[in-house]
Amino acid sequence: MIVAGRSGGEGVRLVLEAEEAMLLSELADQVDSVLLLGEADDPALGRLLPSAYPDDAPAAHEFARYTRDSLVDGKRQAAQRVRDATVVDDGDDAVVQIELDQSEAWGWLTFLTDLRLILAERVGVIEEGDTTADETRDDYLRAAYEWAGFVQGSMLEVLDPTDG
Amino acid sequence: MTATLEQLDTETTVRVVAEEPWCTVVWDDPVNLMTYVSYVFRSYFGYSREKAERLMLKVHTEGRAIVATGNREAMERHVEAMHGYGLQATVSRAEP
């Protein structure tokens, strides 16, 4: 994967191998599914939509009632845009080039954050003493978590250079 | 009975009239990249790089930081925005 600046100005340009694009597309679809189908007690959903008032249940409930739908919509839209931008046709192994302006890049940054929150929760759950945990699945989630962090970090270096 | 009720009413009125500041607290989360948290503080709140990084480091080292204070409605808007960015944020009364 190549993460670079855009010749035309602000924003970021991504070049993904077909395999990377497929992986990202699949992960984005999973994030969308967690938001759409997640049970209320899914801890991953709790990471994406934390309580605004941990010590005041009625206030927390009220806050969630007013904000939850639009937060879920925003997060689902971000995930769907990433999914749609990274769709690769079967058998097509050409690289995928994606140009994002500043606002589109924010959608990717927040999606990558949500993705990492979910993956961290899933891996963490496995770590807590489930001896029947599927180690292959665990490794896959960990690798995806690290990779999403690498992509986000690379994007931030382009969008927000610290030197100069 | 009547006297007690009147007294309670007075107290309620006083509490509503008094300006009670609230704050937006962002909590540490090992998942989020430090560069991301700092970039969110600058982009959303319009803070300088220096202020954003100081707040981000406070979150990182102390576990939490107050990133804004004001009336309750404004703080709820900020917390909603922080949740949109994937940060762990809560609304609480500002400590005197």
Interface residues (C-beta under 8 A of the other chain):
Chain A: R47 L48 L49 P50 S51 A52 Y53 P54 D55 A59 F63 T67 S70 L71 G74 K75 W106 L109 T110 T113 D114 R116 L117 A120 G149 Q152 G153 L156 E157 L159 D160 T162
Chain B: D29 P30 V31 N32 L33 T35 Y36 Y39 R42 S43 E76 V79 E80 H83 G84 Y85 G86 Q88 A89 T90 V91 S92
